[in-house]
Amino acid sequence: MAAPFRSLRRLRQITAVVARHGLDHYQERRKNRAAQKKGELPAGPETIPRLALRFRAILEDLGPTFVKFGQVLSTRADLLPPGFADALSDLQDHVPPMSAADAERAVELGLGRPVTELFAHFDAEPVASASVAQVHRAITHDGDEVAVKIQRLGIRDQIHEDLDLLRYLAQLIEKIVEESGLVTPAAIIDEFEGAFLAELDFYREARMIRRFRANTEGKQRTYVVPRVFDELCSRTVLTMEFIRGTRLGDVGEEHDRKAIAQNLVQSAFEQVFVDGLFHADPHPGNAFVLPDNRLALLDFGCVGQISYAMRETLVVVALAIANRDADTVARLLYRVSTPAQRVSLHQLRDACASLFDKYLRDQTTLANVEAAQMVKELFEMASRFKLRMPSEYALIGRASMVVEGNIRALDPDLEVLKAAGPFVKRLMEEQFAVPEFTDTALKGLLRAHGFIQELPLTASQILMDLESGKLQIQIENAKLETIARNIDALGVTVFMGLTACGLITGSFFLLQGYDSKIWGIPVIPAVGLYLASLLLTGAFGRYLLAPRMKKLSIYRWLSNRRRRWR
């Protein structure tokens, strides 16, 4: 197991924050209970959302690593209890910017030369600041106006300390929480660490910006991407073209809001369905509106990539939803996810059908459907069935919810899903070489398409396993797992008992002719007997308590809480 922490000071800080919020939560619960008894508050399970808000406050107080962790968790509604994803969706950090001296020092450390040699002018005040980096405006010696993104001094060390602690806690949870096997906390931390450390690599961000620019060159696109100045970039400093415009969140009535909304949805579909490379954090602060109503995308630290096969799957899912084909959606959800337990496709199909009835029953088209909310509930449904979705789909889901929120704020009447029609049609024609289908033919084609895709892979896997003699049948039995744990416990108990017997025997042999004594007590034999008594006590305690010990169960705890609420 990795070391739980590198800094006792940091551990004390985290403990103090959690303890303070825990005390506040306890006091709030007492007040709420008193209010419920007086009839001033309705009794019921609203404590869960309050707990989610408290969890968000803890993450905000713990700093950039935990804020980023919460932001990543907010994209995984399939891994969180109801209410938590919503509470974490607007998680923000509250960190003051670096001083001008520290910013200049960070630039010099990153690029190896003083700021005066690198730039003709460097603004002391940042134009934007966050927990990991901040952006300063500057002028190069060639007269180019640039934005210099600077990583905070010492942020890497703090992040590594926090990641060590998070990994230790994840491993501890896996040992003591019964349901941890359904979501594998250690795997989540590993995934988060990879994504977060990638965001700290500004070389990588520069490569992503160049790829986005390559996708727009020579094409009539609805968005632009800043140019990167490679000679002024390092792993901790990123210099790019300074773009002037109106922040998407500040667009007023004087702008052509309908045209901006149309360009926003068009750019999102271009990135996902055409390029397979999309901006995964499209909140209003990461986009500027230019005078011609095009969008300028900023901050490419969080970028998603999907293969052609993934794009094809998204199209098939969209078409299946449009045709209320719950069977196809259920099969695709199961195929692209990682099930933590056996899943009944019949029950999954019925859940999909219920979701479609909720959102599509009174809609003859998808024009007025709350697509983002439906996607969110689709991920929550996957969580109920213990289906862990790939992170790429989770990123697309989160980005789509943010984009739809931006579009609704600009033009509530825009038919978002209708705008996807040309892209869906293009991929369908590439895949099937047929331009139009009736609804019945389309449903049959979608099911046949999924079956034809899965059959060769499944058959090949079985044949290869048979040929190599590696065909395995996995049998899971809770009693067998209990037996294995009992055997391990018995082995430890026997070892402790045998060691204690050896110490007792050796101590009695040493008593004969042993002259070195303190206060009349032979030292080494006494120490041996003392250790033997401790080992025997431990062995006897394990023998008595081990059969009664079991992992903590969040499900049982919540069930008990619900019974109390009633």
C-alpha positions in Angstrom: 0.0 0.0 0.0 1.3 3.5 -0.9 2.3 5.8 1.9 -0.8 7.5 3.2 0.7 11.0 3.2 3.9 12.8 2.6 3.2 15.7 5.0 1.7 15.5 8.5 0.9 19.2 8.2 -1.3 18.5 5.2 -3.0 15.6 6.9 -3.8 17.8 9.9 -5.3 20.4 7.6 -7.6 17.9 5.9 -8.6 16.4 9.3 -9.4 19.9 10.6 -11.6 20.8 7.6 -13.5 17.5 7.7 -14.0 17.7 11.5 -15.3 21.3 11.2 -17.8 20.4 8.5 -18.7 17.2 10.4 -19.5 19.2 13.5 -21.5 21.8 11.4 -23.5 19.0 9.8 -24.2 17.4 13.2 -25.5 20.7 14.5 -27.6 21.3 11.4 -29.1 17.8 11.7 -30.1 18.5 15.4 -31.8 21.8 14.4 -33.6 20.1 11.5 -34.8 17.3 13.7 -36.1 19.8 16.2 -37.9 21.7 13.4 -39.4 18.4 12.1 -40.8 17.6 15.5 -42.4 21.0 15.6 -43.8 20.5 12.1 -41.7 23.4 10.7 -39.9 21.1 8.3 -41.2 18.0 6.4 -39.6 14.7 7.5 -38.0 12.7 4.8 -34.9 11.9 2.9 -33.9 15.5 2.1 -30.8 14.9 4.2 -29.1 13.3 1.3 -28.9 16.5 -0.8 -27.8 18.4 2.3 -25.1 15.9 2.8 -24.1 16.3 -0.9 -23.8 20.1 -0.4 -21.7 19.5 2.7 -19.5 17.2 0.7 -19.1 20.0 -1.9 -18.1 22.5 0.8 -15.5 20.2 2.2 -13.9 19.7 -1.3 -13.9 23.5 -1.8 -12.1 24.1 1.4 -9.5 21.3 0.8 -8.0 23.0 -2.3 -7.3 22.4 -5.9 -6.8 18.6 -5.9 -10.1 17.9 -4.1 -11.9 20.6 -6.2 -10.7 18.9 -9.4 -11.6 15.5 -7.9 -15.2 16.7 -7.2 -15.4 18.2 -10.8 -14.4 14.8 -12.2 -16.9 13.0 -10.0 -19.6 15.3 -11.1 -19.2 13.8 -14.6 -19.8 10.3 -13.3 -23.4 10.2 -12.3 -23.2 6.5 -12.8 -20.9 6.3 -9.7 -22.6 8.7 -7.3 -25.7 8.6 -5.1 -28.7 10.7 -6.3 -28.1 14.4 -5.7 -24.3 14.3 -5.5 -23.6 14.9 -9.2 -25.9 18.0 -9.2 -24.2 19.3 -6.0 -20.7 18.9 -7.5 -21.6 20.3 -11.0 -21.0 23.9 -10.0 -18.0 23.2 -7.8 -15.6 26.2 -7.7 -12.3 26.9 -6.1 -11.6 30.0 -4.0 -7.9 30.6 -4.3 -6.3 34.1 -4.5 -4.0 34.7 -7.5 -0.2 34.6 -7.3 1.6 37.8 -6.8 3.3 39.5 -9.8 6.7 38.5 -8.4 5.7 34.9 -8.0 4.1 34.8 -11.5 7.3 36.2 -13.1 9.4 33.7 -11.1 7.2 30.9 -12.3 7.7 32.0 -15.9 11.5 32.2 -15.4 11.6 28.7 -13.9 9.5 27.3 -16.7 11.2 28.9 -19.7 14.7 29.3 -18.2 15.1 33.1 -18.9 14.0 36.3 -17.3 10.6 37.7 -18.2 12.2 40.9 -19.7 14.1 38.8 -22.2 11.1 36.8 -23.1 8.5 39.6 -23.5 8.5 43.2 -24.3 5.7 43.8 -21.9 4.2 41.6 -19.2 1.0 42.6 -17.3 1.4 42.2 -13.5 -2.3 41.6 -12.9 -3.7 38.3 -14.2 -6.7 38.4 -16.6 -7.9 35.0 -15.2 -7.1 32.9 -12.2 -7.9 29.4 -11.0 -6.6 26.9 -8.5 -3.9 25.4 -10.7 -2.9 28.2 -13.1 -3.5 31.8 -13.9 -3.3 33.8 -17.2 -1.4 37.1 -17.8 -1.5 39.3 -20.9 1.9 40.0 -22.5 3.5 41.4 -25.7 6.3 39.5 -27.4 9.4 41.3 -28.9 7.8 40.7 -32.3 4.7 42.7 -31.3 2.3 39.8 -30.9 -0.3 40.1 -28.1 -0.3 36.8 -26.2 -1.9 35.1 -23.2 0.6 33.4 -20.9 -0.8 30.6 -18.8 1.3 30.0 -15.7 1.2 27.0 -13.4 1.2 27.9 -9.7 4.4 27.5 -7.8 4.5 24.4 -5.6 1.2 23.1 -6.9 2.6 19.8 -8.2 4.0 18.9 -4.7 0.7 19.6 -3.0 -1.2 17.6 -5.7 1.1 14.6 -5.3 0.6 14.7 -1.5 -3.2 14.8 -1.9 -3.2 12.0 -4.5 -1.2 9.8 -2.2 -3.7 10.4 0.6 -6.7 9.8 -1.8 -5.2 6.6 -2.9 -4.6 5.4 0.6 -8.2 6.3 1.6 -9.5 4.5 -1.5 -7.6 1.3 -0.6 -8.9 1.6 3.0 -12.5 2.0 1.7 -12.1 -1.2 -0.4 -11.0 -3.1 2.7 -13.8 -2.0 5.0 -16.9 -1.0 2.8 -18.9 -3.9 1.4 -20.2 -2.1 -1.7 -16.7 -0.8 -2.7 -16.3 -3.6 -5.2 -19.1 -2.2 -7.3 -17.3 1.1 -8.0 -13.6 0.2 -7.3 -12.5 3.4 -5.5 -8.8 2.7 -6.3 -9.5 2.5 -10.0 -11.4 5.8 -9.8 -8.4 7.4 -8.1 -6.1 6.0 -10.8 -8.3 7.4 -13.5 -8.5 10.7 -11.8 -4.8 10.9 -11.3 -4.1 10.2 -14.9 -6.5 12.9 -16.1 -5.4 15.5 -13.5 -1.7 15.1 -14.1 -2.4 15.3 -17.8 -4.0 18.7 -17.2 -0.8 19.8 -15.5 1.3 19.0 -18.6 1.1 22.2 -20.7 3.0 20.5 -23.5 0.1 18.2 -23.8 -2.4 21.1 -23.8 -0.3 22.8 -26.6 -0.5 19.6 -28.7 -4.3 19.5 -28.2 -4.6 23.1 -29.3 -2.6 22.4 -32.4 -4.9 19.4 -33.2 -8.0 21.6 -32.8 -6.5 24.2 -35.1 -5.7 21.5 -37.7 -9.4 20.5 -37.6 -10.5 24.0 -38.5 -7.9 24.9 -41.1 -9.4 25.3 -44.6 -12.9 24.6 -43.3 -15.9 26.8 -42.6 -16.2 26.1 -38.9 -18.3 28.0 -36.3 -15.4 28.2 -33.9 -11.8 29.3 -33.8 -8.8 28.2 -31.8 -5.9 30.4 -30.6 -2.4 30.0 -32.1 0.3 28.5 -29.9 3.8 30.1 -29.6 5.9 26.9 -29.2 9.2 28.8 -28.4 7.4 30.3 -25.3 6.0 27.0 -24.0 7.1 24.5 -21.4 5.6 21.9 -19.1 4.5 24.7 -16.7 4.1 27.7 -19.1 1.8 27.9 -22.1 1.8 31.0 -24.4 -0.9 31.4 -27.0 -2.6 34.1 -29.1 -4.6 36.6 -27.0 -8.2 36.6 -28.3 -10.5 39.6 -27.6 -14.2 39.0 -27.4 -17.3 38.8 -25.2 -17.4 36.0 -22.7 -20.2 33.6 -23.5 -21.7 34.2 -20.1 -21.8 38.0 -20.6 -23.7 38.0 -23.9 -26.4 40.6 -23.8 -29.4 41.6 -25.8 -27.3 43.7 -28.2 -25.8 40.4 -29.6 -27.5 38.1 -32.1 -28.2 35.4 -29.5 -30.0 33.1 -31.9 -27.0 33.0 -34.2 -24.6 32.5 -31.3 -26.7 29.6 -30.0 -26.8 28.0 -33.5 -23.0 28.3 -33.8 -22.6 26.8 -30.3 -24.6 23.7 -31.0 -23.0 23.4 -34.5 -19.5 23.6 -33.1 -20.3 20.9 -30.4 -21.6 18.5 -33.1 -18.7 19.2 -35.4 -16.3 18.4 -32.6 -18.0 15.1 -31.5 -19.4 13.6 -34.7 -16.9 14.9 -37.3 -13.5 15.3 -35.5 -13.9 12.9 -32.6 -12.0 15.5 -30.5 -14.1 17.8 -28.3 -13.7 20.4 -25.6 -14.8 18.6 -22.4 -15.2 21.7 -20.2 -17.3 24.1 -22.3 -18.6 26.3 -19.5 -19.3 30.0 -20.3 -15.9 31.2 -19.1 -14.1 29.0 -21.6 -15.6 30.6 -24.7 -15.5 34.1 -26.2 -18.0 35.4 -28.8 -16.3 37.2 -31.7 -17.9 40.1 -33.7 -19.0 37.7 -36.5 -20.8 35.5 -33.8 -18.3 32.7 -34.1 -16.9 31.2 -30.9 -13.3 31.3 -29.7 -12.6 28.3 -27.5 -10.2 28.6 -24.6 -8.6 26.3 -21.9 -7.9 23.0 -23.5 -6.7 21.2 -20.4 -9.8 19.0 -20.3 -10.3 17.4 -23.8 -12.1 14.3 -24.8 -11.3 11.9 -27.6 -13.6 9.3 -29.1 -13.0 6.7 -31.8 -15.1 6.3 -34.9 -16.7 3.2 -33.3 -17.7 5.4 -30.3 -19.2 8.0 -32.6 -21.1 5.3 -34.4 -22.4 4.0 -31.1 -23.6 7.5 -30.1 -25.5 7.8 -33.4 -27.1 4.4 -33.0 -28.2 5.3 -29.4 -29.6 8.7 -30.6 -31.5 7.0 -33.4 -32.8 4.3 -31.0 -34.0 6.9 -28.5 -35.7 8.8 -31.3 -37.5 5.6 -32.2 -38.3 4.7 -28.6 -36.4 1.5 -29.1 -35.6 0.5 -25.5 -34.3 -2.9 -26.5 -31.5 -1.5 -28.6 -30.6 1.2 -26.0 -30.4 -1.5 -23.2 -28.1 -3.7 -25.3 -25.8 -0.9 -26.2 -25.6 0.3 -22.6 -24.6 -3.1 -21.5 -22.2 -3.6 -24.4 -20.2 -0.4 -23.8 -20.1 -0.5 -20.0 -18.4 -2.6 -17.5 -20.9 -4.5 -15.3 -20.0 -5.0 -11.7 -22.6 -7.8 -11.3 -24.9 -9.8 -13.4 -27.5 -7.6 -15.2 -30.9 -8.6 -16.4 -31.3 -7.2 -19.9 -35.1 -7.5 -19.5 -35.1 -5.2 -16.4 -32.6 -2.8 -18.1 -34.9 -2.6 -21.2 -37.9 -1.9 -19.0 -36.1 0.9 -17.2 -35.1 2.4 -20.6 -38.8 2.2 -21.7 -39.9 3.9 -18.5 -37.4 6.7 -19.1 -38.6 7.2 -22.7 -42.2 7.3 -21.4 -41.3 10.0 -19.0 -39.6 12.3 -21.6 -41.0 11.2 -25.0 -44.6 10.2 -24.3 -46.1 13.5 -25.3 -43.5 14.5 -27.9 -44.1 13.7 -31.6 -40.5 15.0 -32.2 -37.4 15.5 -30.1 -37.6 19.3 -30.5 -38.7 20.1 -27.0 -37.1 17.1 -25.2 -34.9 18.0 -22.2 -32.0 16.0 -23.7 -29.5 16.9 -21.0 -31.8 15.8 -18.2 -32.6 12.6 -20.0 -28.8 11.9 -20.5 -28.3 12.5 -16.8 -31.0 10.1 -15.8 -29.6 7.6 -18.3 -26.3 7.6 -16.4 -28.1 7.4 -13.0 -30.0 4.4 -14.4 -26.7 2.8 -15.4 -25.5 3.4 -11.8 -28.6 1.6 -10.4 -27.8 -1.4 -12.6 -24.1 -1.3 -11.5 -22.9 -0.5 -15.0 -19.7 1.5 -15.1 -19.6 3.7 -18.2 -16.3 4.5 -20.0 -15.0 7.9 -19.1 -15.2 9.1 -22.7 -19.0 8.8 -22.6 -19.1 10.4 -19.2 -17.2 13.4 -20.5 -19.6 13.7 -23.5 -22.5 13.5 -21.2 -21.2 16.3 -18.9 -20.2 18.5 -21.9 -23.6 18.0 -23.5 -25.4 19.1 -20.3 -23.2 22.2 -20.1 -23.7 23.0 -23.8 -27.4 22.6 -23.6 -27.6 24.9 -20.6 -25.7 27.6 -22.5 -27.9 27.2 -25.5 -31.1 27.4 -23.5 -29.8 30.6 -21.9 -29.2 32.1 -25.3 -32.1 30.8 -27.3 -34.7 28.6 -25.5 -36.6 27.9 -28.7 -33.6 26.3 -30.6 -34.3 22.7 -31.4 -31.0 21.2 -30.2 -31.5 17.6 -31.3 -32.8 18.7 -34.7 -29.4 20.3 -35.4 -27.8 16.9 -35.0 -29.7 15.5 -38.0 -27.2 16.3 -40.7 -24.3 14.7 -38.6 -26.4 11.6 -37.8 -27.4 11.2 -41.4 -23.8 11.6 -42.6 -22.6 8.8 -40.3 -25.5 6.6 -41.1 -24.9 6.9 -44.8 -21.2 6.2 -44.3 -22.1 3.1 -42.3 -25.0 1.7 -44.2 -24.8 3.5 -47.6 -28.6 4.0 -47.5 -30.1 7.5 -47.2 -33.5 6.9 -45.7 -35.4 4.3 -43.6 -38.9 3.8 -42.4 -39.2 3.6 -38.6 -39.8 -0.2 -38.7 -36.9 -0.8 -41.0 -34.7 1.4 -38.9 -35.5 -0.5 -35.7 -34.7 -3.8 -37.4 -31.5 -2.4 -38.9 -30.3 -1.0 -35.5 -30.8 -4.4 -33.8 -29.3 -6.3 -36.6 -26.4 -3.9 -36.7 -25.7 -4.4 -33.0 -26.0 -8.2 -33.3 -23.7 -8.3 -36.4 -21.1 -6.2 -34.6 -21.1 -8.3 -31.4 -21.4 -11.8 -32.9 -17.9 -12.1 -34.6 -16.1 -10.7 -31.6 -17.9 -13.0 -29.1 -17.4 -16.1 -31.4 -13.7 -15.3 -32.0 -13.1 -14.9 -28.3 -14.7 -18.2 -27.4 -12.8 -20.1 -30.2 -9.4 -18.6 -29.3 -10.0 -19.5 -25.6 -10.9 -23.0 -26.6 -7.9 -23.4 -28.9 -5.4 -22.1 -26.2 -7.0 -24.0 -23.4 -7.8 -20.8 -21.5 -11.6 -21.0 -21.6 -12.7 -20.2 -18.0 -16.0 -20.4 -16.3 -16.2 -18.1 -13.4 -18.3 -19.2 -10.4 -19.0 -16.6 -7.7 -20.2 -17.7 -4.4 -20.4 -15.5 -1.3 -19.9 -18.5 0.9 -16.7 -19.4 -0.9 -15.4 -15.9 -0.3 -16.3 -16.2 3.4 -14.4 -19.5 3.6 -11.3 -17.9 2.0 -11.4 -15.1 4.5 -11.8 -17.5 7.4 -8.8 -19.6 6.1 -6.7 -16.4 6.0 -7.7 -15.5 9.5 -7.1 -19.0 10.7 -3.6 -18.9 9.2 -2.7 -15.7 11.0 -4.2 -17.0 14.3 -2.2 -20.3 14.1 1.0 -18.4 13.3 0.5 -16.1 16.3 -0.2 -19.1 18.5 2.9 -21.0 17.4 5.1 -18.0 17.8 3.7 -17.5 21.3 4.4 -21.1 22.2 8.0 -20.8 20.9 8.5 -17.7 23.0 7.2 -19.4 26.1 9.3 -22.5 25.6 12.5 -20.4 25.0 11.8 -18.3 28.0 11.6 -21.3 30.3 14.8 -22.7 28.9 16.5 -19.3 29.5 15.3 -19.2 33.1 17.7 -22.1 34.0 21.0 -20.6 34.8 20.1 -17.1 33.8 21.9 -14.7 36.2 21.3 -11.2 34.7 18.4 -9.7 36.7 16.9 -6.3 37.4 15.1 -6.0 40.7 15.3 -9.7 40.9 13.5 -10.3 37.6 15.3 -12.1 34.7 15.0 -9.5 31.9 15.1 -11.5 28.6 12.8 -14.4 29.8 10.3 -11.9 31.2 10.2 -10.0 27.9 9.7 -13.3 26.1 6.8 -14.2 28.3 5.3 -10.8 28.0 5.4 -10.9 24.2 4.0 -14.5 24.3 1.0 -13.3 26.4 0.3 -10.5 23.9 0.4 -12.9 21.0 -1.9 -15.4 22.8 -4.3 -12.6 23.6 -4.3 -11.5 20.0 -4.8 -15.0 18.7 -7.6 -15.8 21.1 -9.3 -12.4 20.3 -9.1 -13.1 16.5 -10.5 -16.6 17.1 -13.5 -15.2 19.0 -14.1 -12.0 17.0 -13.2 -12.8 13.4 -16.4 -14.8 12.6 -18.5 -11.8 13.9 -16.5 -9.1 12.0 -17.8 -8.0 8.6 -17.4 -5.1 6.2 -19.4 -1.9 6.7 -22.4 -1.7 4.4 -23.5 1.7 3.1 -26.7 0.0 1.8 -27.6 -1.3 5.3 -26.8 2.1 6.9 -29.0 3.9 4.4 -31.8 1.4 4.9 -31.6 1.9 8.7 -31.7 5.7 8.1 -34.8 5.4 5.9 -36.6 3.4 8.5 -35.8 6.1 11.1 -37.1 8.8 8.7 -40.4 6.9 8.4 
